[in-house]
Amino acid sequence: QVQLVESGGGSVQAGGSLRLSCAASGYTYSSYCMGWFRQAPGKEREGVAAIDSDGSTNYADSVKGRFTISRDNVKKMLFLQMNSLKPEDTAVYYCATGAPGCRFDSYDYSSFGQGTQVTVSS
């Protein structure tokens, strides 16, 4: 059974940084694409970044150059380093797994975690 548990969210001022983590279990983590999504109040969930089993990455234009996705296949962990945060980055952030093609904007992710709240104040 796939389990994804996010942590690391919090409140930060604009320009600050946060590092999100996602612990995965219940499947062969190293073989699968992983992604980060976010959902702001009143908005649809949107893809932020994805990393494939070979380490290749892709990002939404809105976070490119500020966010970095990475993974540790030994520890079965996924990370999202978020720098130069903006108020518009405020959202619940989710990790996800299982999208063929491994695009950040794919609708084919099969499992999501419960999410962690990120709040950026101006």
Beta strands, then each sheet from edge to edge (+ up, - down):
strand 1: 3-7
strand 2: 10-13
strand 3: 18-25
strand 4: 34-39
strand 5: 46-51
strand 6: 57-59
strand 7: 67-72
strand 8: 77-82
strand 9: 91-97
strand 10: 111-112
strand 11: 116-121
sheet 1: 1+ 3- 8+ 7-
sheet 2: 2+ 11+ 9- 4+ 5- 6+
sheet 3: 2+ 11+ 9- 10+
end
